[in-house]
């Protein structure tokens, strides 16, 4: 992949992640107005959560993780 293609792919992946996060934020704000502590996620919310995770992974695959995740200690 050329440098220009990578840059374009990164821009698309970032835009996808930004859009998914915006939609997730809106969904979470609407849940805040529901009385009570327990809320069940419907299929649309689960799909939105998966979209955010997928978009983030796509971005990380293109750019590489910002920093390595700490590995749990093994006994």
Secondary structure as the mmCIF struct_conf table of DSSP 4:
data_model
#
loop_
_struct_conf.conf_type_id
_struct_conf.id
_struct_conf.beg_label_comp_id
_struct_conf.beg_label_asym_id
_struct_conf.beg_label_seq_id
_struct_conf.end_label_comp_id
_struct_conf.end_label_asym_id
_struct_conf.end_label_seq_id
HELX_RH_AL_P HELX_RH_AL_P1 UNK A 3 UNK A 32
TURN_TY1_P TURN_TY1_P1 UNK A 33 UNK A 33
BEND BEND1 UNK A 34 UNK A 37
HELX_RH_AL_P HELX_RH_AL_P2 UNK A 43 UNK A 63
BEND BEND2 UNK A 66 UNK A 67
HELX_LH_PP_P HELX_LH_PP_P1 UNK A 68 UNK A 74
#
